[in-house]
């Protein structure tokens, strides 16, 4: 029978492709959906501690139906993600009906489906209510700085979700506990910009991340585009990691219940990854400018090791071929933070880092000369995560310390989350 955990993960990813959006709200939605599914399924089996509560389940309730209705209820809720009703609600309804028909064909009775529905609705509503006041809808205006080193818009839009670092974490901790140290340890932005370390960071991305770089190899270009998935129409960075989770789940032959727990842990981790990264981006006094600005305005940094190039543009492409930097500060990398937390959860869950898998990409530019999507094979979760972070330098949108700091902080948070959530009874 079709695994409804993976099925509804795919429904969620398709909704992201159609609706687009920022990484934080996307990750929050996945966390809420998979936590609701987990609490519904675990309320029947009671083998692990719940995320919120064990909900009374009627004897014989279908755990598959519980999962379907938990996922459907979350995705249909306006307080979780403002999916366009015109684009998505009929799709959600159709997927719900198909899933229930599949469960009926497996031999489940109508009573067990109805009881599973009741459980799924209760689990979903509990976590929806729990997250209503988590700060997801904080629209407090953000004013970019105008001093050397300050992030400012680069032509790709207004600052994206500047208050996301203040959203309530999914794990039981203050996110500031895992906040990364300042780049190279410099206490002031002025000292940072004047340093040898800063010049090295800028000049590396200037060479390797330029749209017309002559030093970036073809493999480095492939790596940059493979991990990008920044543009609407893709499953975005969280979606690529969920797809990786699906691949490894199938390779390892996980059961329905094991998938409920794995995808919940991944979802909660990615939800916290966005909060951790956005806290570092906006909620310190750093708010570091992107390489694009740093290189074009190097005459402002007071560093003899950098030379301004007002024509410099990153490799990062829009579908129309124009170049862009994501509309939020550089330090730290969101991609690298997502990747670190995902790798940490997978390593902990499977008890090893050494798992081999092949992954694809949905970025429209991640295609070879034959037009076929690029694929990459990895022998560990950490090697994939580290390459994901490194890719942002080749793409021209981050400095290396943005990736390094994210990997360290994200790994610590992943270990904390795994030790404290959804643990065995």
C-alpha positions as CSV (number, residue, x, y, z in Angstrom):
1,X,0.0,0.0,0.0
2,X,1.1,3.5,-0.7
3,X,2.9,5.0,2.3
4,X,0.8,8.0,3.2
5,X,3.7,9.7,5.1
6,X,5.7,10.0,1.9
7,X,2.6,10.6,-0.2
8,X,1.6,13.7,1.8
9,X,5.1,14.9,1.9
10,X,4.9,14.9,-1.9
11,X,1.5,16.7,-1.7
12,X,3.2,19.4,0.5
13,X,6.1,19.7,-1.9
14,X,3.9,20.1,-4.9
15,X,2.0,22.9,-3.1
16,X,5.3,24.6,-2.6
17,X,6.2,24.4,-6.3
18,X,2.8,25.9,-7.2
19,X,2.7,28.6,-4.5
20,X,6.3,29.5,-3.9
21,X,7.3,31.4,-0.9
22,X,10.1,32.1,1.6
23,X,12.1,29.4,3.3
24,X,10.9,30.1,6.8
25,X,7.1,29.8,6.2
26,X,7.8,26.7,4.0
27,X,9.8,25.0,6.7
28,X,7.2,25.9,9.4
29,X,4.5,24.3,7.3
30,X,6.4,21.0,6.9
31,X,7.2,20.9,10.6
32,X,3.6,21.4,11.6
33,X,2.3,18.9,9.1
34,X,4.7,16.1,10.0
35,X,4.4,16.7,13.7
36,X,0.6,16.4,13.4
37,X,1.0,13.2,11.4
38,X,3.4,11.8,14.0
39,X,1.2,12.7,17.0
40,X,-1.8,11.0,15.3
41,X,0.1,7.8,14.4
42,X,1.9,7.7,17.7
43,X,-1.4,8.1,19.6
44,X,-2.3,4.7,18.3
45,X,1.1,3.0,18.8
46,X,2.4,4.9,21.8
47,X,6.0,3.7,21.3
48,X,7.5,7.2,21.5
49,X,6.9,10.3,23.5
50,X,4.4,12.6,21.7
51,X,5.4,16.0,20.2
52,X,2.4,17.6,22.0
53,X,0.1,15.0,23.5
54,X,-1.1,11.4,23.2
55,X,-4.7,11.7,21.9
56,X,-7.3,9.1,22.9
57,X,-7.7,6.8,19.9
58,X,-10.6,4.5,19.4
59,X,-9.7,0.8,19.1
60,X,-9.1,-0.2,15.5
61,X,-8.6,3.4,14.2
62,X,-6.8,3.5,10.9
63,X,-3.4,5.1,11.4
64,X,-3.1,5.6,7.7
65,X,-6.4,7.6,7.7
66,X,-5.2,9.5,10.8
67,X,-2.1,10.5,8.8
68,X,-4.1,11.6,5.8
69,X,-6.5,13.8,7.7
70,X,-3.8,15.3,9.9
71,X,-1.8,16.3,6.8
72,X,-4.9,17.5,4.9
73,X,-6.1,19.6,7.8
74,X,-2.8,21.3,8.3
75,X,-2.3,22.1,4.6
76,X,-5.8,23.5,4.4
77,X,-5.4,25.8,7.3
78,X,-4.8,29.5,6.5
79,X,-2.9,30.0,9.8
80,X,-0.2,27.5,8.7
81,X,0.6,28.7,5.2
82,X,-1.4,31.0,3.0
83,X,-1.7,28.6,0.1
84,X,-3.8,30.0,-2.7
85,X,-7.2,28.5,-2.4
86,X,-7.6,28.8,-6.2
87,X,-4.4,26.9,-6.8
88,X,-4.3,24.4,-4.0
89,X,-7.6,23.6,-2.2
90,X,-9.1,21.5,-4.9
91,X,-5.7,19.7,-5.2
92,X,-5.7,18.9,-1.5
93,X,-9.3,17.7,-1.7
94,X,-8.5,15.4,-4.6
95,X,-5.4,14.0,-2.9
96,X,-7.4,13.4,0.3
97,X,-10.0,11.5,-1.6
98,X,-7.5,9.4,-3.5
99,X,-5.7,8.5,-0.3
100,X,-8.8,7.4,1.5
101,X,-9.8,5.3,-1.5
102,X,-6.4,3.7,-1.4
103,X,-6.9,2.9,2.3
104,X,-10.3,1.4,1.6
105,X,-8.8,-0.8,-1.1
106,X,-6.3,-2.2,1.4
107,X,-9.2,-3.6,3.4
108,X,-9.8,-0.9,6.0
109,X,-13.4,-0.6,7.2
110,X,-15.3,2.6,7.1
111,X,-15.5,2.7,10.8
112,X,-11.7,2.4,11.2
113,X,-11.3,5.2,8.6
114,X,-13.8,7.4,10.4
115,X,-12.0,6.8,13.7
116,X,-8.7,7.6,12.1
117,X,-10.2,10.8,10.6
118,X,-11.3,11.9,14.1
119,X,-7.8,11.3,15.5
120,X,-6.1,13.0,12.6
121,X,-8.3,16.1,12.9
122,X,-7.6,16.3,16.6
123,X,-3.9,16.0,16.2
124,X,-3.8,18.6,13.5
125,X,-5.9,21.1,15.3
126,X,-3.9,20.7,18.5
127,X,-0.7,21.7,16.8
128,X,-2.3,24.4,14.7
129,X,-3.7,26.0,17.9
130,X,-0.3,25.5,19.6
131,X,1.5,27.5,16.8
132,X,-1.1,30.3,16.4
133,X,0.9,32.8,18.5
134,X,4.4,31.6,17.5
135,X,5.2,34.9,15.8
136,X,4.9,33.6,12.2
137,X,2.8,36.6,11.2
138,X,5.1,39.3,12.7
139,X,5.2,42.0,10.0
140,X,7.3,44.6,12.0
141,X,9.1,46.7,9.3
142,X,12.8,46.3,8.9
143,X,15.0,49.2,7.8
144,X,18.2,48.2,6.1
145,X,21.5,49.9,7.1
146,X,23.6,52.1,4.8
147,X,27.0,51.8,6.4
148,X,29.9,49.7,5.1
149,X,29.1,46.0,5.7
150,X,25.4,46.6,6.2
151,X,23.0,44.4,4.2
152,X,20.9,46.4,1.8
153,X,18.6,45.4,-1.1
154,X,20.4,44.3,-4.2
155,X,17.5,44.5,-6.7
156,X,15.9,41.2,-5.8
157,X,13.2,42.6,-3.6
158,X,12.5,43.9,-0.1
159,X,14.0,42.1,2.9
160,X,12.4,38.6,3.2
161,X,10.8,37.6,6.6
162,X,13.1,39.8,8.7
163,X,11.3,38.8,11.9
164,X,11.6,35.0,11.4
165,X,14.4,34.6,13.9
166,X,11.9,35.6,16.6
167,X,9.5,32.7,15.7
168,X,9.0,30.3,18.6
169,X,11.3,27.3,18.1
170,X,9.9,23.8,17.5
171,X,12.5,22.3,19.9
172,X,12.3,23.2,23.7
173,X,15.0,25.8,23.8
174,X,15.8,29.4,23.1
175,X,17.3,29.6,19.6
176,X,19.9,32.1,20.8
177,X,21.5,29.2,22.6
178,X,22.8,28.0,19.3
179,X,23.5,31.4,17.7
180,X,26.8,31.2,15.8
181,X,29.8,33.3,16.9
182,X,30.7,36.4,14.8
183,X,32.7,35.8,11.6
184,X,36.4,35.2,12.5
185,X,35.6,36.4,16.0
186,X,35.7,40.1,15.3
187,X,33.6,42.1,17.8
188,X,33.0,45.1,15.5
189,X,31.9,45.3,11.9
190,X,34.6,47.9,11.3
191,X,37.4,45.5,12.5
192,X,35.8,42.7,10.5
193,X,35.8,44.6,7.2
194,X,39.4,45.8,7.7
195,X,40.8,42.2,8.4
196,X,42.9,39.9,6.2
197,X,40.3,37.2,6.8
198,X,37.5,39.4,5.3
199,X,39.6,40.2,2.2
200,X,40.2,36.5,1.7
201,X,36.5,35.7,2.0
202,X,35.5,38.4,-0.5
203,X,38.2,37.6,-3.0
204,X,37.4,33.9,-3.0
205,X,33.7,34.5,-3.9
206,X,34.7,37.2,-6.3
207,X,36.8,34.7,-8.3
208,X,34.6,31.6,-8.0
209,X,31.1,33.0,-7.7
210,X,31.1,35.5,-10.6
211,X,28.6,35.1,-13.4
212,X,31.5,35.1,-15.8
213,X,34.1,33.4,-13.7
214,X,37.1,31.9,-15.6
215,X,38.3,30.0,-12.6
216,X,35.2,28.1,-11.5
217,X,35.3,24.6,-12.9
218,X,32.4,22.9,-14.6
219,X,31.9,20.7,-11.6
220,X,31.8,23.7,-9.3
221,X,29.2,25.3,-11.5
222,X,27.2,22.1,-11.4
223,X,27.4,22.0,-7.6
224,X,26.3,25.6,-7.4
225,X,23.2,25.1,-9.5
226,X,22.4,21.6,-8.1
227,X,21.8,23.0,-4.6
228,X,20.3,26.3,-5.6
229,X,16.5,25.8,-5.8
230,X,15.9,29.4,-4.8
231,X,13.4,30.3,-7.5
232,X,9.7,29.7,-7.4
233,X,8.5,26.6,-9.2
234,X,11.0,24.4,-7.4
235,X,10.5,22.6,-4.1
236,X,12.9,25.1,-2.5
237,X,15.8,24.1,-0.2
238,X,13.6,22.4,2.4
239,X,12.0,20.3,-0.4
240,X,15.3,19.0,-1.7
241,X,16.2,17.7,1.8
242,X,12.7,16.1,2.2
243,X,13.3,14.4,-1.1
244,X,16.6,13.1,0.2
245,X,14.8,11.8,3.2
246,X,12.3,9.9,1.0
247,X,15.2,8.4,-1.0
248,X,17.0,7.1,2.1
249,X,13.7,5.9,3.7
250,X,13.1,3.7,0.7
251,X,16.7,2.5,0.5
252,X,16.4,1.4,4.2
253,X,12.9,0.0,3.9
254,X,11.4,2.0,6.7
255,X,7.9,1.1,7.9
256,X,5.0,3.5,8.0
257,X,5.5,4.2,11.7
258,X,9.2,4.7,11.3
259,X,8.6,7.2,8.5
260,X,6.1,9.0,10.7
261,X,8.9,9.6,13.3
262,X,11.7,10.2,10.8
263,X,9.8,12.8,8.8
264,X,8.6,14.5,12.0
265,X,12.1,14.8,13.3
266,X,13.3,16.1,9.9
267,X,10.4,18.5,9.7
268,X,10.9,19.9,13.2
269,X,14.7,20.3,12.5
270,X,14.1,22.2,9.3
271,X,11.5,24.4,11.0
272,X,14.2,25.3,13.6
273,X,16.8,25.7,10.9
274,X,15.0,28.6,9.4
275,X,14.6,30.2,12.8
276,X,18.3,29.7,13.7
277,X,19.5,31.1,10.4
278,X,17.2,34.1,10.4
279,X,18.1,34.9,14.0
280,X,21.7,35.1,12.9
281,X,20.8,37.1,9.8
282,X,18.7,39.8,11.4
283,X,18.7,39.6,15.2
284,X,22.3,40.6,15.8
285,X,24.0,43.9,15.0
286,X,25.8,42.3,12.0
287,X,23.2,42.0,9.2
288,X,26.1,41.4,6.8
289,X,25.9,42.5,3.2
290,X,26.0,40.0,0.4
291,X,29.1,39.4,-1.7
292,X,27.4,41.3,-4.6
293,X,27.3,44.4,-2.5
294,X,30.7,43.8,-0.8
295,X,32.4,43.5,-4.2
296,X,30.6,46.3,-5.9
297,X,31.2,48.7,-2.9
298,X,34.6,47.5,-1.8
299,X,35.8,51.1,-1.9
300,X,33.8,51.5,1.4
301,X,35.3,48.7,3.5
302,X,38.6,50.3,4.4
303,X,40.4,47.1,3.4
304,X,43.6,47.4,1.2
305,X,43.1,43.7,0.1
306,X,39.8,44.3,-1.7
307,X,39.2,46.1,-5.0
308,X,35.8,47.3,-6.1
309,X,34.1,46.0,-9.2
310,X,30.9,47.8,-9.8
311,X,29.9,45.4,-12.7
312,X,30.3,42.2,-10.7
313,X,27.3,39.9,-10.6
314,X,26.8,36.5,-9.0
315,X,26.3,33.3,-11.0
316,X,22.9,32.8,-9.3
317,X,20.3,32.9,-12.2
318,X,16.7,33.8,-12.5
319,X,14.8,31.7,-15.0
320,X,15.1,34.7,-17.5
321,X,18.9,34.6,-17.2
322,X,19.3,37.7,-15.0
323,X,21.4,37.4,-11.8
324,X,20.3,37.8,-8.2
325,X,21.2,37.6,-4.6
326,X,18.5,36.3,-2.2
327,X,16.9,39.3,-0.4
328,X,18.3,38.8,3.2
329,X,21.7,39.2,4.9
330,X,24.5,36.8,4.2
331,X,25.6,35.6,7.7
332,X,24.7,32.8,8.1
333,X,23.7,30.7,5.1
334,X,20.1,29.4,5.2
335,X,21.0,26.5,2.8
336,X,23.9,25.5,5.0
337,X,21.8,25.7,8.2
338,X,19.0,23.5,6.7
339,X,21.6,21.0,5.4
340,X,23.4,20.8,8.8
341,X,20.3,20.1,10.7
342,X,19.0,17.6,8.2
343,X,22.3,15.7,8.2
344,X,22.4,15.7,12.0
345,X,19.0,14.2,12.2
346,X,19.6,11.6,9.6
347,X,22.9,10.6,11.2
348,X,21.3,10.3,14.6
349,X,18.2,8.4,13.3
350,X,20.1,5.8,11.3
351,X,23.0,5.6,13.7
352,X,25.6,6.3,11.1
353,X,26.7,9.1,8.8
354,X,27.9,6.6,6.1
355,X,24.9,6.1,3.9
356,X,25.2,6.3,0.1
357,X,22.5,7.9,-2.0
358,X,21.9,9.7,-5.3
359,X,20.0,12.9,-5.3
360,X,18.6,15.2,-8.1
361,X,17.7,18.9,-8.2
362,X,14.7,20.9,-9.4
363,X,16.6,24.1,-10.1
364,X,15.8,24.9,-13.8
365,X,19.5,25.7,-14.4
366,X,20.7,22.4,-12.9
367,X,20.9,20.5,-16.2
368,X,23.8,19.1,-18.2
369,X,24.6,19.9,-21.8
370,X,22.1,17.1,-22.8
371,X,19.3,18.9,-21.0
372,X,19.0,16.1,-18.4
373,X,18.8,17.0,-14.7
374,X,22.1,16.9,-12.9
375,X,22.4,14.1,-10.3
376,X,25.0,13.8,-7.6
377,X,26.0,10.8,-5.4
378,X,27.2,11.1,-1.8
379,X,28.6,8.5,0.6
380,X,27.5,10.3,3.8
381,X,24.9,12.8,5.0
382,X,27.7,15.2,6.2
383,X,29.4,15.3,2.8
384,X,26.1,16.3,1.2
385,X,25.6,19.0,3.8
386,X,29.1,20.4,3.5
387,X,28.8,20.5,-0.3
388,X,25.4,22.2,0.0
389,X,27.0,25.0,2.1
390,X,30.0,25.3,-0.2
391,X,27.7,25.6,-3.3
392,X,26.7,29.0,-2.2
393,X,30.2,30.4,-2.7
394,X,30.3,29.0,-6.2
395,X,26.8,30.5,-6.8
396,X,28.2,33.9,-5.7
397,X,25.7,34.6,-2.9
398,X,27.6,33.7,0.3
399,X,31.0,33.9,1.9
400,X,32.6,30.6,3.1
401,X,32.3,31.6,6.8
402,X,28.5,31.9,6.2
403,X,28.5,28.1,5.5
404,X,31.0,27.1,8.1
405,X,29.3,28.8,11.0
406,X,25.9,27.5,9.9
407,X,27.2,23.9,9.8
408,X,28.6,24.1,13.4
409,X,25.5,25.7,14.9
410,X,23.1,23.6,12.9
411,X,24.8,20.3,13.9
412,X,24.7,21.2,17.6
413,X,21.0,22.1,17.3
414,X,20.2,18.8,15.4
415,X,21.9,16.8,18.2
416,X,19.9,18.7,20.8
417,X,16.6,18.2,19.0
418,X,17.2,14.4,18.5
419,X,18.1,14.0,22.2
420,X,15.0,15.9,23.4
421,X,12.1,15.2,21.0
422,X,10.1,12.1,20.0
423,X,12.3,9.8,22.1
424,X,11.4,6.2,23.0
425,X,8.9,5.7,25.8
